[in-house]
C-alpha cells in the first residue's frame, strides 16, 4: 500500500482541484448543474483516482487508476477551453490553470511509464 499524500502528483492535482472549485464559484448560476458541476467532478476525479490506485494491491491496478486520472485531466483540459471561450474565465486565468494541468498530466504520464517499466 502506497500513501497517496506522499506523491507530488497527488499534491499538485489536489491544489488544482481547490483552485478550480474556487474559480467555478464565479461561474453563472445557470451553469451550476452544467459546466460547473462537470468540471468540478472531473478535476476532483484526478486526485481521487490517484488515491484509490494507491490503495490497490498491485502495480497494474495502480497504473489503471492513474490512466483514469489522466483521462479526467484531459476532460478538464477541454472544459477549461470551453470556460475560456464562453468568457467565464479570462486568458490569464486559463493560461495559469492550463499550465498547472499540463504539469499534472506530465507527472501522471511519467508515473505510468515508470510503473510499466518496472514490470
ABEGO torsion letter per residue (X at the ends): XBBAAABAAAAAAAAAAAAAAAAAAABBAAAAABAAAAAAAAAAAAAAAAAAAAABABAAAAAAAAAAAAAAAAAAAAAAAAAAAAGABBAAAAAAAAAAAAAAAAAAAAAAAAAAAAX
